[in-house]
Amino acid sequence: MLNNIKQKILKYKYKKAKNIYIIGCWAHWGILTAKYSGQMDKDGNPLTIHFTDHNGLKEEYYIAPWYTETTGIVIGYSFNEKQAKSIVERIINNKW
């Protein structure tokens, strides 16, 4: 029961949360949009609200550090989409 309440709260927060833009390389450089939980860990890393549907079997939300959002190579994050895109462009154009 308590877990169901926690899941409903996280689902609500997920829908309302502001975005954090993760800068990284997958098949190419780009940004990944994630949902910021409004919290930081003890090292000052933003915590994101992760969502998984377990291949359609069950929806689950949980909070984890931003760098665990993907298995790609991540180099940083920004709360500003324009800034994140600018960084990616500079990397792609070798002006970093």
Secondary structure, DSSP 8 states (H G I E B T S, - for coil): -HHHHHHHHHHHHHHH--EEEEEEESSSEEEEEEEEEEEE-TTS-EEEEEEE-TTTT--EEEEEEGGGS-SSEEEEEES-HHHHHHHHHHHHTT--
